[in-house]
Amino acid sequence: MQKITAVAGLNAAGKTQYIETLRRQKSSDKIRYIAFTDSYGVNVDNQYYLQLRWNQHDIDHETPTVGELLIKAYQMTGDDSAVRRQLRDHLYELFGFDSMLDKYVISLSSGELRKFQLAKTLFANPSLLIMDNPFIGLDSATRDQLRTLLLSLSEQNGIEIILVLSKTDDIPDYTNEVIEIADGKAFPPCTLQEYNSRKVPVPPHVLTKEKADAILSLPYINDDYDCQHVVDMHNVSIKYGDRTILKDLDWTIMNGDRWALTGQNGSGKSTLLSLICADNPQSYACDITLFDRPRGSGETIWDIKKHIGYVSPEMHRSYKRDLATIRVVASGLTDSIGLYQKPTADDLEKCRWWMDIFGISDLADRSFLHISSGEQRLALLARAFVKDPQLIILDEPLHGLDLLNRRLAKDVIETFCQRKDKTMIMVTHYEEELPAVITHKKILARNL
C-alpha cells in the first residue's frame, strides 16, 4: 500500500528542523534524504567556483563520469535482481541518462543534477525516501514523469515517501496526508483536501504600493550604457569535446525587452546565459556584442558585469562561506562571490534598502549558511538588484520560494521592469512564474 506524505509550509517555517528530528527518530541505514541543494558532491564542491561548469579544462580528468558513478551506486548493495535491473533500466530511460553518461557531474544542468541525485539515491534501496523540493529545476515533462515514478515506487516497491515542499501547489494529488509546519510547530496530519480548504489565498500583489513607488522613483545611474542593442549573438556555437550544446544560435535583445528563455533540462539555457555574463571562456571566440560593444574589443569582464544583475542555481551553490547575509547582498556591488572589499556606509544602506524590499531586512546580520534556502534565494535576488542594473538575468530565480514570496518576487520584477531602459532575461520551468511584463520568448531545443 502506498504511503506518501507531504510536509508543507512557508519559507523559514521549520520544515528542515522537523525533518532532521524525524530522521533522528527513525535512525536507519535504509533512510535516504535528498535536499536538492544543487550540491555536486564532496570532491567537486571542495574545488567549486562559479565558472567551473564552463571551464572544463580545470576539471580533474580522473574525476569519474556520470555513468561510472551510477554504476558504482547500483553495485553498492550487491543486489542485481530482476526487480533492481528493471528499476535501473526504467530510470535510465525515464531521465534520458544515455545522453549524460559520459559527462562529468560538474557539467550537468540544474535539472540533470537532480535526476542524477535521485537515481543514485534510489539505487541504495531505501525504505524511506525524504525529498526536499524535488520538482524545482525540472522541466514540465520531467515533473510529470517524477510524479508517476514516485507513485509507482510507493505502490510497487513499498517505499515510504516524504515530500518537503515550499511550493505547495506541487503536492501530488495522490498524497495520503499533509503535515503543515508553521512557526516551528507541526500540525496533525490531514488530507490534501482538508489542507487546501484552509490555505490562505495568495493576494494578487504582495509588494506594497509604497515600496513599488520607491522602486519606480530610484535615481538613474549616470554611467549606464546608452545603447539600442543590449545583446547581439550571431551563429554562436558551443561545444565540449564531441558534444554540441548550442549550434548556430542567433539572438538579438533590444533595450527594454523582457525575454522568457525556456527549454528542456540540458538544452543549454544556463550555458547561453554564461556567454552573456562573460563566465564562459568560449564567449570570446563567439560573435557576441553587448551594449553595442563587440566582445573582445577591449572591455574587461568587470566592465561587462557592472551593468548586469544575475542570479542562478550555479551562483547559489557558490556561497559556501559563513558570511553575514548583508555581505552576500553587498557582493553584488562588486560582482564577487563573497565580499573582499569593505562596503561603504552608502553601500550598506543600499543593501538594507533592497533587503527590505524583499522582506528580509531582519536577516542582515544572520549567517547566510544558517537561514532557510528560501531566505537565501531572496538574499541572492536582493544581490542581483542592489546595483540597479541595466540588464537583469534571472535563471530560475524563484527556486525554493513559497507561494507568497513567489508573488512578492514577481511584483518586484514587474515593478523594476517598468523603469526606463531596463532589460530582462528570465529562465523558469513553470509558466505561471513568468512576470506579466514578458515581451518575448525564446525556446531552446536540446542538441542530441
Secondary structure, DSSP 8 states (H G I E B T S, - for coil): ---EEEEE--TTSSHHHHHHHHHHHT--TTEEEE-------HHHHTT--TTGGG-GGGS-TTS-BHHHHHHHHHHTT----HHHHHHHHHHHHHTTGGGTTTSBGGG--HHHHHHHHHHHHHTT--SEEEEESTTTT--HHHHHHHHHHHHHHHHHH--EEEEEESSGGGS-TT-SEEEEEETTEE---B-HHHHHHH-----S--S-HHHHHHHHT----TT----SEEEEEEEEEEEETTEEEEEEEEEEEETT-EEEEEE-TTSSHHHHHHHHTT-SGGGGGSEEEETTEETTSS--HHHHHTTEEEE-HHHHHH--S--BHHHHHHGGGTT-SS--S---HHHHHHHHHHHHHTT-GGGTTSBGGGS-HHHHHHHHHHHHHTT--SEEEEESTTTT--HHHHHHHHHHHHHHTTSTT-EEEEE-S-GGGS-TT--EEEEE----
